[in-house]
Amino acid sequence: MQPKPFILHIEQSKLDDLRERLIRTRWPDMPSDTGWSYGTDLAFMKRLVSYWSTKFDWRAQEEQLNQFPQFRVKIGDIDLHYLHVPAKNGAGRPLLLSHGWPGSIFEFIDLIPRLTDPERFGGGSADAFTVVAPCLPGYGLSFNSGQQLVRIRDMAGCFVTLMTDVLGYDRFCAQGGDIGSWVTSRLGAIYPERLIGIHLNMLVYRSDQDKNPLPAANPAEEKFISDLTRWRQEEGGYIHIQGTRPQTLAFGLSDSPAGLAAWIIEKFRRWSDCDGNLESVFTLDQVLADITFYWLTGTIGSSFGPYHDRMYDPATIDRPVVAPLGYTEFPGEIVRPPRSFAERTYANIQRWTVMERGGHFAAMEQPDALAKEIRSFFHELTPVG
């Protein structure tokens, strides 16, 4: 398991093919006056695709990612890609960052410097981290054609091997959101002896409670369960499709970049704290870097794997998460359980902070706030100096 340095450079022929497909986009009809209520808005998509095909600079996005040291290493059947960014002071705590769906390691472009060099952003040098940020197996550059489905439990095991056997960290910190929350929670449940602690910006719950939820114990839990039920009815169709028939969906999204963008961009708009105006939170370059990464690596189909896993594997998280937990709740997050409900899954909650702004893509929306919370939590666990 010898890591090999890696620099991202996509062949020009793939970029030319993408542009040609975008120019040939066949647009669907759309009922008048429906806007985003009917799904992704047609007028917005035409503007996005025009920008994508004429102004978006993928090479600039490659350059941003390549500012961080990157490596690949073979762990079992997984050819894992990861960033390994040392703390500027040379003595940072090791921190594993796990992204989610429809995110990628591009989520962490602005967050990583705030963790590795906190002094530059108003923090203290003692709170610096050495950051390890893998592409989740089956996502981005941690994918090979024909690769077997990688379950969440296997992702957690792969990351423990990376951090301990490959990189030599006896114990480490871990942080995650979305699918990364499931992976990080699995780490905190199964490998607590390896963890200094875990930090999450989205809480999950034990797998046996998903299909057989415990009754609400108080009004706050009643409201949460009611809100979650309504959200699943109105917004959760993607979960069922990606969890039950992922391959069928993959055909269309792997053949049409506009279709892929429409599928993903709706989630960026709905799940961020943007009040319906996506460009008040993200630039088009930011969201297109993420979407283009899925397209160029051909991983939208394989990225559905964790949804299929959660649908059919009742043991994703089958026991209490006992590692120390720090949680940052952002108001635009899609799942925000009350603390009493969270304690059914997380047995060692040590920090619970409610933020005023931010949503599901916290590392992109609020990198300063998220970095400060991560630094504060792990400083409380393991003060330095």
KACORSUL-V446950 format. One record per residue. N is the residue number from 1. PHI is phi as a letter, one per 30 degrees, with the letter a starting at -180 (999 if undefined). Layout:
# KACORSUL-V446950
n = (N/N)
phi = (PHI/PHI)
This chain:
# KACORSUL-V446950
n = (1/2/3/4/5/6/7/8/9/10/11/12/13/14/15/16/17/18/19/20/21/22/23/24/25/26/27/28/29/30/31/32/33/34/35/36/37/38/39/40/41/42/43/44/45/46/47/48/49/50/51/52/53/54/55/56/57/58/59/60/61/62/63/64/65/66/67/68/69/70/71/72/73/74/75/76/77/78/79/80/81/82/83/84/85/86/87/88/89/90/91/92/93/94/95/96/97/98/99/100/101/102/103/104/105/106/107/108/109/110/111/112/113/114/115/116/117/118/119/120/121/122/123/124/125/126/127/128/129/130/131/132/133/134/135/136/137/138/139/140/141/142/143/144/145/146/147/148/149/150/151/152/153/154/155/156/157/158/159/160/161/162/163/164/165/166/167/168/169/170/171/172/173/174/175/176/177/178/179/180/181/182/183/184/185/186/187/188/189/190/191/192/193/194/195/196/197/198/199/200/201/202/203/204/205/206/207/208/209/210/211/212/213/214/215/216/217/218/219/220/221/222/223/224/225/226/227/228/229/230/231/232/233/234/235/236/237/238/239/240/241/242/243/244/245/246/247/248/249/250/251/252/253/254/255/256/257/258/259/260/261/262/263/264/265/266/267/268/269/270/271/272/273/274/275/276/277/278/279/280/281/282/283/284/285/286/287/288/289/290/291/292/293/294/295/296/297/298/299/300/301/302/303/304/305/306/307/308/309/310/311/312/313/314/315/316/317/318/319/320/321/322/323/324/325/326/327/328/329/330/331/332/333/334/335/336/337/338/339/340/341/342/343/344/345/346/347/348/349/350/351/352/353/354/355/356/357/358/359/360/361/362/363/364/365/366/367/368/369/370/371/372/373/374/375/376/377/378/379/380/381/382/383/384/385)
phi = (999/c/d/c/e/b/b/d/a/d/e/e/d/d/d/d/d/e/d/d/d/d/d/c/e/c/d/d/d/b/e/d/i/c/h/d/d/c/k/d/d/d/d/d/d/d/d/d/d/d/d/e/d/c/b/d/c/d/d/d/d/e/d/d/d/d/d/c/d/b/b/b/b/d/b/i/c/c/c/d/c/a/c/b/c/d/d/d/d/i/b/d/d/d/b/c/c/c/d/b/c/c/d/a/d/d/e/c/e/d/d/e/d/d/c/d/b/d/e/d/b/i/c/c/d/d/c/d/b/c/c/c/b/d/d/e/e/j/c/h/d/c/b/b/e/i/d/d/e/c/d/e/d/d/d/d/d/d/d/d/d/e/d/c/d/d/c/i/c/d/b/a/c/b/b/a/b/h/e/d/d/d/d/d/d/d/e/d/d/c/b/d/d/c/c/d/l/b/b/b/c/b/c/c/b/e/d/d/d/d/c/b/d/d/d/d/c/a/e/d/d/e/d/d/d/d/d/d/d/d/d/d/d/c/b/c/e/d/d/d/d/d/d/c/b/d/d/d/d/d/e/d/d/d/c/b/d/d/d/d/d/d/d/d/d/d/d/d/d/d/c/c/c/c/h/i/c/e/d/d/c/c/d/d/d/d/d/d/d/d/d/d/d/d/d/d/c/i/c/d/d/d/d/d/e/d/d/d/d/d/d/c/c/d/c/e/b/c/a/d/d/c/d/e/c/c/b/c/c/c/d/c/d/d/b/b/d/d/e/d/d/d/d/d/c/c/d/b/d/c/b/b/b/c/c/d/b/k/b/d/c/e/d/c/d/b/d/d/d/d/d/d/d/d/d/d/d/d/d/d/d/b/e/c/i)
